[in-house]
């Protein structure tokens, strides 16, 4: 089980000397920290102002969907196609987004942990992966409404954090968010 602050530190470690941060480098840095972190990071990045850049929500949802499919087939480390792994973002923008995550990660370290294991132990990750794929499918259409795609991606982030910290209470909240996100996506669909 990786702590949220360890994940934020891994994100900081993925920043190199270049002025851009590659998706592949971030994936490599998160790889050994588990499925939850790999789901959470792109979803949370979409919720930040980065998610307002046209095309970015769909790119991040594609990454999340690819990871969800790999969860369904039982992989531990995640593969990204080269076209996604080579995508990059401005280093300053990435670092500002990480800076906003640090206080949330500290809060999660103190308050979240091993509760209601039935909701996070296998086969729960695979069931959650199916729900995550459904949420990702709504993102391209919602991207037409500014920041509307943050609704399903926030729910994906809840699923990811629940799997990262192994907290069934948070997983229950993620399932409630799933129902609300589907309703919201249906209401906002252009």
Secondary structure, DSSP 4 states (H G I P E B T S, - for coil): ---HHHHHHHHHHT--SSSEEEHHHHHHHHGGG-HHHHHHHHHHHHHSGGGGSTTHHHHHHHHHHHHHHHHHTT-SS----HHHHT-EEEHHHHHHHHHHHHHHHHHHHHH--SB-GGGTSTTHHHHHHHHHHHHHHHHHHHTTSTTTTHHHHHHHHHHHHHHHHTBHHHHHHHHHHHHHHHHHHHHH--
